[in-house]
Amino acid sequence: MRTILAITTPADLVALRPDGSSRPVERPFAPEIPVALEYNGLSYAVMMASPSDLEDFVTGFALTEGLAPTATDVTGIDLAETDKGWIARATITSLALETLQARVRSRVAESSCGLCGIDNLEAIAKPLPPVPPHAPIAPAAIFRALEALRDHQPGNRATGGMHAAAFVAPDGAIVAAREDVGRHNALDKLVGAMARAGQSMAKGFILSTARCSYEIVEKSVRASATMLVTISVPTSMAAARAQAAGLSLYALARPDEVLRVTTGH
């Protein structure tokens, strides 16, 4: 489903100026609709997302949530469009129903009030899988990927309102890229796309336009990535989690400079 994004324009969009004048504007908005994710017949989450690459999304989400160990465990993907949004269904062959039910209950608690209670505090502090030793990124590869990234962002070029996540080879060539209004969604789509294609994320790096929060770091580590480059600054927890796991983290990537935050073990 490499669906071309249906980008809509409000009928009464008007630009207002300091002198009180105005002018009509035609500007596309990035599509954002509810996508209900169902695994093994249970409703797991409703995400606000862009309706493209949903097979990649449902697979990558299962992987980064820790529901499925590999893409081959995510089977029977079925997409259904309704008048209220999309329903994405899949079966995770290795997941016991009781385990999924417990995760659903936990996720409902998290969704209602953020990271709630002592159980979630303990879960968020749980060590991530260690990232294997790896060679550092050549700075030239980062700058090459940054220069090429715009060509892989048709949705953002049209709207200015979409995030991108790309996987980049060690020489700086972009292997795959995905877009979404949600920064986490874009990364999940990328993880799913790479996994469904049988491509490893261990050699090379993830390039993300997102704010580098701890979730972006954790999803990258769970996807078996070894290096992450972000255009924005990391949070303190993101930097700490990356360092503890051994993830090489680079941030504030610009055409002329990038900040090395942590290096792998």
N, C-alpha and C positions, 0 to 999 in steps of 0.2 A: 504493500500500500504506500507507494510514493506519491500520495495524493497531492495535487497542486492545491495550495491553500486557498480557500475561499475568503478573500479579504473584502470586507464591506466598508462602505463609506457612509457616515451619517448624512441625512438629507439637509440638515440645517446647520452645518459646520460653518462658523463665521470667525474670522480673525479680527480682534479688537485692538485698536492702536491707542497710544497715550493721548493723542489729540482728540479722541472721541470718535474718530472715523472707524469704519469697518469695511470688510470685504469678504465676499463668499470664498470658501476654500474647498477644494476637492483633495482630500487626504485619506488614503486607506488606513484602516485600523487592523491590527493583528487579530486574527480569529482566536477566541477563547470560549470553549464550551466545556460542560461537564463530561468527563469520561469515567464511567463506572467500571472498576476492575473486579472481576469475579474469578476466583480460583476454586476449582473442585466444587462448583455449585454454591459457594459461599461468597457473599458480597464482602470484599476486603477493604476497598477504599473508593472514594469518589474524588478525582483530581480535576482541577481546572487546567485544561491543556489545549494545544492546537491540534486539530484533527488531521494529522499527517503521520505516517510511519507508525501506526498504532500497533502493528505486530511487533515492531522493535520495542515499543514502549512497554507492552505487557510482558515481554520477555525480560527486558533490562530491569524493570521494576521488581520482578520476582527475584532476579539475581542480586540486586543491591539491597533488597529487603531481607535477604537471607532465606527466602522461601524455597529456592531451587539452587542446587549446587552447580548445575550446568544448563546450557540452553536446550540440550536434548531432553531434559526432564520436563520442559514446558511444551506440552503438546496440545493438539486440538484447538488451536487459537481460532476463535470465531468473533467477528465484528458485526455489530448490528446498530444501524443508525435509527434513532427515534426522534420524535418531535422535540424532545427535551435534551438530547445529547446522544452520546455513543455508549454502548455497552460492549466491553471487551472481555470475552470469556476465554479461559484456558484451563487445562488440567495439568497439575504438577504431579507427575507419576511417583516421585519419591517422598511425597509429603503425606504424613498420616493425618486423617481428618481431625483427630483430637488436638494435634499440634497446631493445625491451621485455626481451629476454633479458639484456642488459647491466644494465638497471635491476633485474631480479629478482636477479641475482648480487650486485649492490651492496646491495640491501635485505636479503638473507640475511646478509651480513657485518655489517650494522648491527644486525640483530635478535639476533645471537649475543652481542654484547658492547657494545651501545650504539654511539656514534659512534667507529668504530675507524680507526686508521691515518691516514697523511698525506693520502690521497685524500679521506677524509671531513672532515678538518680543513680542507682547501682548499675543499671543497664548502660547508661550513657558513659560511665567510667570504665566499662569492661574493655580490656585491651583488644586492640584490633589484631588481625592476623599479621605476623611480621612480614614486611616486604623483603624479598630476597636481595642480596647484593647486586648492584648494577653500576654500570659506568655512568658518569655525569653527562648531562646534555651539552652538546657543543653549542655555545651561544649563537653561532651563525644559523643553526637549525631553527632556533626559536624565532629569530628575525625573519627567516625565510617563510615560516609558517604564518606569522603575523601578517606579512605582506599578501599572502595568498588567501587568507581566511575570508575576506570580503567576497571573493568569487564563489564561496560555498555558503553564502547567506542571502539567498534570493528573497526570503521573507522579510529579513531585516532591511534589506535595501529598499523594499517596497513600503515598509511601514515605520522603520526606526524603532520598533517595539518588541523585538524578539531576541532571545538569547541563542547562542550556538555553543556546541561542544564538538570538538574534532579530535580524532586520533591522528597523531603525526609520527611518521617514520623517523628513525635516527638522523636521516639526512635533511629533515625539514619538510618533506613532501607530505601533504595531507592525504591520508588513506581513506577516511570516511568522516562525514560531518552530519550533524542533525540539528534542527532548530525547533524551538518551542517558546511560547510566552513564559513558561516556567523554567527557571534555570536548572532545577533538579530534573524536570522532565526531559530537557534537552540532553542531559548527561545519561539518564536512563535509556533514552532512545539510542544514543551512541553505543552504550554498553550492549544493548540488545542487538543492534545491527552487527557489531563486531562478533558477538557470540554466535549469532545465527549463521554468520558467514564462516565460522570456524577459525577466526583470526584472533591471535593472542594480543593482549595489551601489555605484555611484559617488556617488550623491546620497542622503545619509542616513548611518546608522552601524550598525555591528554592536554588539550588547549581549550580553556573555557572562558567565555565572556562574563561569567557569573561573578558575583561577590563570593569570595572564598570563605564560606562558612564551614563549620565542622562537618555538616552533612555532605558537602562536596568532597571533602577529604575522605570521609568514611566510605562513600559510594565508590570513589576511585580505588581505594585499597581493596574493597570487597570485589571489585572487578579485576583484581590482579594487576592493576597498573603499578608501575614503579616510580613514575614521575608525573607531576601535575604543574601546569603553567596556567596562571589566571591573569586576566587583564586588570582585575581589581585587587585591593589589599586584603590579606587574610585577617580573620579575627584571631584573638589570642588563643582560643580553644582550637581553632583550625591548625595553627602553627604548632601547638603543643601536641595535638593528636598525630600530626604528620611526623614530627620528630620522634615521638614514641614508637610509631610503627616502622620508621625507617623510610618513609616516603620522601623523595626529593621534591621540594616545593619551591616554585619560583612565582613571583607575583609582580604586580604593577608593570606588566609587560608592555613596552612601548616600542616604536620603531627604532629608537636609538639607545634603549636601556632596559634592563630587566633586573629585578631584585631577587637575589638568591636568599631564600628564607631558611630552608633546612636541606641537608644533604643525607642521602641514604647511608645505611650502615656499611 
